Amino acid sequence: MNSVYRPLSSVLDVVETLIEVALPPHCVSCSAAGDLVCRSCRELMRRADGQRCRHCWLPSDALVCADCLSQPLPLRELRSGFVYDGPTRGAVLALKHRGVSEVGRLLVEMSGEIRAAPDIDLIAPIPIPFLRKRRRGGNQAEHLARAVSEQSGLRLDRGALRRRGWWGPRQAQAPSRSARRRIVAEAFAADASRVEGRGVLLIDDVSTTMATLSEAARTLLAAGATVVDAWTAARAE
């Protein structure tokens, strides 16, 4: 099946390159000409900093919030670059649904230095179902993970974690947090030969209910990963 898609992908890559050369870039959030994310929109992007819970990265006066104390997450810690609203939301949606892959690099660069713990050995992007990846022209988490790998020097391993099935229900359509957890239950498979005895840094575009990141972390730990941390470009609050 791959041989059927590769020529088409190559043609689309050429067309996209020609369009980028012929037309000046426009801001993916406000459409102003000049940059993929214009100066005005960059100034409106809210950083996800301040006092936050180390596990879920929501605002918290304590190092670990009450929710994470009562229901511990399999993730050791999460970090996110920006709050998921305004121009940040526009940038993430352009990366996710419009195939503007360069936005991933910009989001990583604008987030500043991403420091992984010393016991982290590799980076694993959150995988998406095969057919959804084909329809979108790529996986937004992979674009981000590639930029994080280049910045940090950590090895990117796309095969460490894979998504079961060719398609899957969208979490955004789930009516509740518990429904989202049910959607992603057993959605992933990890390659034990790649992760056993290693620390893994998961990469995704947005963390919302933590259902996806938590299930991915559980899968990696069950396959022998020593610890799992996560970084996302944005955090929904």
Order of alpha helices (4+ residues) and beta strands (2+ residues): alpha-alpha-alpha-beta-alpha-alpha-beta-alpha-alpha-beta-beta-alpha-beta-alpha-beta-alpha-beta
